[in-house]
Amino acid sequence: MGDEVDGHEVDRARPRLLTRQLAALTGAFILGVTVTAHADDDPDVDAGKCQVIKFCVGVNVENKTQGDAGQSSAPISGNSKSQMQCKLTKVDPKPPASHPAWHGANPKKADLYFRACTDGSNDNPAGFIVVPQGQPPPQVDPQELARRVVDSMTLLGPDIASPRAAGEYIVGVPMWMWVDQSPTTYGPNSASATAGGVTVTATAKVSKIVWKMGDGSIVSCHGPGEKYSPVYGRQESPSCGHTYAATSASQPSGVYTVTATSTWTVDWQVIGGGGESGRLVESRQSQMQVAIGELQVVR
């Protein structure tokens, strides 16, 4: 279990892990340095004559989304919670000016911090942040800023082109489903934001659309679908389609309610420092009502 330091729980195993991460990223700068941790001290790491690491920041980020109906920009993916924790470490002494962590900055006029983040998984972003000398490091969690970027985007449910409300559809005849593509309904859709000296850019694109056909069937399509042409006759869609086995006469108002839910994959990254990146997932939906009839044969 961890100890309490300044109101934050500190895992005594973390200093060794953090220093190993720092050593891996700084390369030859601290190559071969012996690392020791002292259980009776503050949560510092004595890295020989090389540097002293002190935990500065602990950040908890909570993201929540909730549902909505229709073609909407409201997330429908349910509640989600991120427990990403980030710690900043001032690198002292500083690496030489030729070290890539500086990104061209002058070490005489800037300080270097190492940011290590973890959410308990193996995908733990880490990187360097350059701060003007004497100024405090930015207290912004990149993932939290990425969430703000996503919130600023207009991400809508699928723009359903087929089936159409005015379309004529028949039992046993394959229905082709497809959506029209735009930055707000399919992507790519990009935006960026800056806070506390950290700039994050994000790009969102639909990776999957799940169709609930109203008759109990569910169809997953990994693409916008193929547009139908009369030359295809009664062929099935090669990428996204469904064939109804019963008419919609027994349904409320005599129609099936078709719900299309798109999964937006949002890739984000920090620009100009640290190189941190990650992925967020959003869901949006649209609905369409379609009537399915029977083919009438006249003798």
N, C-alpha and C positions, 0 to 999 in steps of 0.2 A: 504493500500500500504506500501511497505518497505522503509527504509531510506538508503542513501548511506554511507557506511563506508569503507574507503580504496579502493574505486572503486568497491565494491561489494554491491549488494542490500541485505539488512537485513530485514527479516520479524520479527516484534516485537513479533509475536505469537510463533516463533520458540524456544526461550529460555525455555519457560515452557514445550513445547513438548520434547525438547532435554533432559531436566533435568528429566522429567518423564521416558524417555527411559533409562537414566543412572541409575535412582533409581531402575527401574525394573530389570536391569541386575546386579547391584551390590548387590541387596538383602539387607541383614541385615546391610550392611556397612553404608547406609544412610537412613535406615528405620526410618520413623517418622520425617524426616527433613522438616521444613516449607520452601517453595520456594516462593520468591518474585522477580518480575522484575520491574525495574525502567525505565520509558520511557525517562527520561531526561539524562540517563547515556549512556556510551558505551554499545554495545550489550553484556553485562555481566549478569550473573545470580548470585545474592547473595543468596547462599543456607545456610543461618544462619552461624553457626560455622563450617559447614562441608566442603565446598569446593567452589571454584569460577570457573565458566565455561566461557571460552572465545572462540568465534569462530575464528579459525585459518586459515582454508583452504576452498575455494570454487572451485569446479572442474566441468567444463562442458566437456562432452565427445561426440564427434560426430562420428558415424560409418556410412559408406556408402558402399553399394554393388551395383554391376551392372551386367547385363546379359551377357550370352554367349551361344553358341550353341554346340551340340555334347556332347559326354561323356567328361565332363570337370570339372576341379576343380574351375572354376570361379563361384562365386555366381550369382544366377539368381533371387533372391528374391526381387530385386528392392532397391530403396533407403530407408534407415531407419535411424532414429536419436534418440539417447538416451540423455535425459536431466538429467541424474543422477548427483546430487550434493552431495558432501561429506564434512563434517566438522569434524575437529579434536579438541578434548578438553582434555587438560592436567588434570589429576585427582590429586588434591592437597587439603588436605593431602592424602597420599597414604593409601590404604587399608592394612590390616595386611598381613604378608607373607603367611598365610594359605589361603588367598582368591584365588579362582580358576582362576581369571583373570590374575594372574602372570604366570601361566603355569610352575611353578617350578622355576621361576627366582628369584633372590635375590633383594628385594626392596631397599637394601642399595646401589646396583650397577646399578639400572635400574629405569626408569621413566615409568609411565603408562598413555596411552592416550586412550580416548574413541572416536571411529569413528562412526558417524551417517550419513547415506546416504538416499536420497529420490529422486524419479523421479516423484513425484506427485501422485503415487498410494499408495495402502495400503501395498505393499510389499517393506518395507524399511529396508535394511540390517543394522545391527549395531553390534558392538563388540569392544573388547579391543585390543590394540597393545602395546607390550612391547618393549621399546627402551633403549639401553645402556644410562646410566645416563649422562646428559649433551649434548647428541647428538640430532639433530632435528628429528622429526618424519618423516617417509617415505612419500614423496609427490606423491604417486602412487595410482591411482584409481583402485581397484581390477577388476572392470568390464572392464576397458580399457585394463588391463593386460590380462584378459580372452579373449578379442578380439584378442590380439596378439597371444595367444596360439592357437586359432582357425585358424588364418591366417597361422600358422606354420604347421598345419595338412594338409595331402593330403586327401581331401574329394572329391570323384568323383561321377559322375552320375551313375545310375543303370547299372550293368553288365548284360545286357539282354540275357537270355538263350533261352527264347521263348516269342514271335515268332522269327524265324530265317529268315534271308534274303533268304536262300536257301530252306526254308520249303515249303511244298505244303499244301495250305489251301483252303477250299471250302465254298461257300455260304451256310449258314444254319447249318454248322457243328461247334459245340462249340470249340473255341480256348482257350487253357490253357496258361496263362502267368505266368512266374516266372523268378527270377533273381538269379544269383550266388552270394554267400556271401563271402566277404573278409573285412579286416579292413578298406580298403580305399574306398570300394563301398557300404558297408552296416553297418560296425561297429561290435563290439565296437572299437573305435579308441581313444586312450588316449595320452595326452601330458601335459607338465607342463612348467612353466617359472617363473623366479625370477627377480624382479627389485625393487630397493629401500628398500630391506629388506622384501618385500612381495612375497610369493610364491603362485601361483595359479595352480591347476591341473584341467584339463577338460577331460570329456569323451563324445564322440559323437557317436550317433547311429541313424540309419534311423527309423523313426516312421511311415512313410506313403509313398506310391508311388502312384502318380496319372498318369494314362495312358490316353493320347489323341489318339484315334484309327485312326484318319484321315478321318473317315466317319461322324464326328460330335458327336460321342459318347465319353463320359468321364467315366472312371472306376477308383474308388479309392480302393486301397488295403492296408490293415493294416498288412502287413507281406510280406515275400519274394515270396509267391505263392507256390502252390503245383506242383511238377514235374509230368508230364503226363506219364502214362504207358498204353500200348495197352489193358491191361485187363479192363480199364475203358470204352472202346468202345466210344460211343458218349455221355457219361455223361458230364455234365457241371462241370467246376472246382469248388470245394467247397469254394475256397477262393479268386480266382483272374482269371477272364475269360471274354470272349466277343464272341458274335456270329454276324458275318457280314450278312447283309441282301441283299447286292448288291456286284457285282464283282468290281474289281479295274480297269476294262478295260477303263473306261472313265477318269481315273485320269492321271495326268502328268506322263509320262513314264510307265503308266499301273500299278502303285503300290500305295498303301496307305503309307503315312509317319506316323509312330507311334512314339510318343514322350512320354517318361517316365520321370517324375519329382519326385525326392526323396526329402523328408523333413528330414533334419538332426536335431535332438534335441541334444543340447550340454549342459550338466549340469557341472557347475564349482563350485569350493569352494576354499577358502583360507586355506592353510595348516599352522598350528602351531601358529595361533594368530587371534583372532577375530571371527573365525568361519563363516565368511560371505560366502554366496553362491548365485547362480543365474542360469538363463537358457538363452541360446541364440538359435536362430533358423536359419538354413542355408538351401538353396535349390540348388540342382544340377540336371542336366538333361542329357539324352541320347536319340538318335534317331535310328530308324530301319525302313527299307522299306520292305513291304511285298506285295506279289501278291495274290489276292483272285480270284479264278476261280469258274467255275460251274462244277458240276458233270455231265459228259457225259454218257448218257445211250445208249448202242448199242443194236439195236433190230435185 
